[in-house]
Amino acid sequence: MRHKNINEVTHQWMLENLTDDSVVVDATMGNGHDTLFLSNHSKKVYAFDISTLAYNKTQKKVSHKDNVVLLLDSHQHMDNHVHQSIDGVVFNCGYLPNSDHTSVTNDKTTLCALDKAKKLLVKHGWICITVYVGHDGGKQEAKSVLNWLETNTRIEKTYTYDNVLLAPIAYFARLQ
């Protein structure tokens, strides 16, 4: 049995919670897929990445959009750039696909970013986060993220690939 693509699942979850007035953060712009998706369904998108390659790839995808702010900075500094309440935040942890795997998210900066996002989120704002356990530090990051979500949010949805070793795990959670 073929699994449903995890990004399609998370996009559906987000679509169910986005409006034309939504202000959102893409905490890990990567190849720009989430940034473009969010820009098509939101009023404003702030997108972060530390990789120049990710920034450039995303810029090409959204160059025709006027509702996207691309930031070449770590998601742990989102409060330095976002000065308004946000409705939701999406994280796609791990590394930039088809690139150098030495630049990865880690539990320290991801937890810091989640703390910053929590302060920016509106009451009952949402967090959509996918963690990948297959890279160095990935299992620890996934454990730390789950602990943070269980402590700070109400997890509404979870998805992973059954019977797949080191499968990514996606969570959709809401502030309580």
CORCORSUL-V134553 format. One record per residue. N is the residue number from 0. RES is the residue in three letters. SS is DSSP state (hx for helix, st for strand, lp for the rest). OMEGA is omega as a letter, one per 30 degrees, with the letter a starting at -180 (none if undefined). Layout:
N/RES/SS/OMEGA  N/RES/SS/OMEGA
This chain:
0/MET/lp/a  1/ARG/lp/l  2/HIS/lp/l  3/LYS/lp/a  4/ASN/lp/a  5/ILE/hx/l  6/ASN/hx/l  7/GLU/hx/l  8/VAL/hx/a  9/THR/hx/l  10/HIS/hx/l  11/GLN/hx/l  12/TRP/hx/a  13/MET/hx/a  14/LEU/hx/l  15/GLU/lp/a  16/ASN/lp/a  17/LEU/lp/l  18/THR/lp/l  19/ASP/lp/a  20/ASP/lp/a  21/SER/lp/l  22/VAL/st/a  23/VAL/st/l  24/VAL/st/l  25/ASP/st/a  26/ALA/lp/a  27/THR/lp/a  28/MET/lp/l  29/GLY/lp/a  30/ASN/lp/l  31/GLY/lp/a  32/HIS/hx/l  33/ASP/hx/l  34/THR/hx/l  35/LEU/hx/l  36/PHE/hx/a  37/LEU/hx/a  38/SER/hx/l  39/ASN/hx/a  40/HIS/hx/a  41/SER/lp/l  42/LYS/lp/a  43/LYS/st/l  44/VAL/st/l  45/TYR/st/a  46/ALA/st/a  47/PHE/st/l  48/ASP/st/l  49/ILE/lp/a  50/SER/lp/l  51/THR/hx/l  52/LEU/hx/l  53/ALA/hx/l  54/TYR/hx/a  55/ASN/hx/l  56/LYS/hx/a  57/THR/hx/l  58/GLN/hx/l  59/LYS/hx/a  60/LYS/hx/a  61/VAL/hx/a  62/SER/lp/a  63/HIS/lp/a  64/LYS/lp/l  65/ASP/lp/a  66/ASN/lp/a  67/VAL/st/l  68/VAL/st/l  69/LEU/st/a  70/LEU/st/l  71/LEU/st/a  72/ASP/st/l  73/SER/lp/l  74/HIS/hx/l  75/GLN/hx/l  76/HIS/hx/a  77/MET/hx/a  78/ASP/hx/l  79/ASN/hx/a  80/HIS/lp/a  81/VAL/lp/a  82/HIS/lp/l  83/GLN/lp/l  84/SER/lp/l  85/ILE/st/a  86/ASP/st/a  87/GLY/st/l  88/VAL/st/l  89/VAL/st/l  90/PHE/st/l  91/ASN/st/a  92/CYS/lp/l  93/GLY/lp/a  94/TYR/st/l  95/LEU/lp/l  96/PRO/lp/l  97/ASN/lp/l  98/SER/lp/l  99/ASP/lp/a  100/HIS/lp/l  101/THR/lp/l  102/SER/lp/a  103/VAL/st/l  104/THR/lp/l  105/ASN/lp/a  106/ASP/hx/a  107/LYS/hx/a  108/THR/hx/l  109/THR/hx/l  110/LEU/hx/l  111/CYS/hx/l  112/ALA/hx/l  113/LEU/hx/l  114/ASP/hx/l  115/LYS/hx/l  116/ALA/hx/a  117/LYS/hx/l  118/LYS/hx/a  119/LEU/hx/a  120/LEU/st/l  121/VAL/st/l  122/LYS/st/a  123/HIS/st/l  124/GLY/st/a  125/TRP/st/l  126/ILE/st/l  127/CYS/st/a  128/ILE/st/l  129/THR/st/l  130/VAL/st/l  131/TYR/lp/a  132/VAL/lp/a  133/GLY/lp/l  134/HIS/lp/l  135/ASP/lp/a  136/GLY/lp/a  137/GLY/hx/l  138/LYS/hx/l  139/GLN/hx/l  140/GLU/hx/a  141/ALA/hx/l  142/LYS/hx/a  143/SER/hx/l  144/VAL/hx/l  145/LEU/hx/l  146/ASN/hx/l  147/TRP/hx/l  148/LEU/hx/a  149/GLU/hx/a  150/THR/hx/a  151/ASN/hx/a  152/THR/st/l  153/ARG/st/l  154/ILE/st/a  155/GLU/st/a  156/LYS/st/l  157/THR/st/l  158/TYR/st/l  159/THR/st/l  160/TYR/lp/l  161/ASP/lp/l  162/ASN/lp/l  163/VAL/lp/l  164/LEU/lp/l  165/LEU/lp/l  166/ALA/lp/l  167/PRO/lp/l  168/ILE/st/l  169/ALA/st/l  170/TYR/st/l  171/PHE/st/a  172/ALA/st/a  173/ARG/st/l  174/LEU/st/a  175/GLN/lp/none
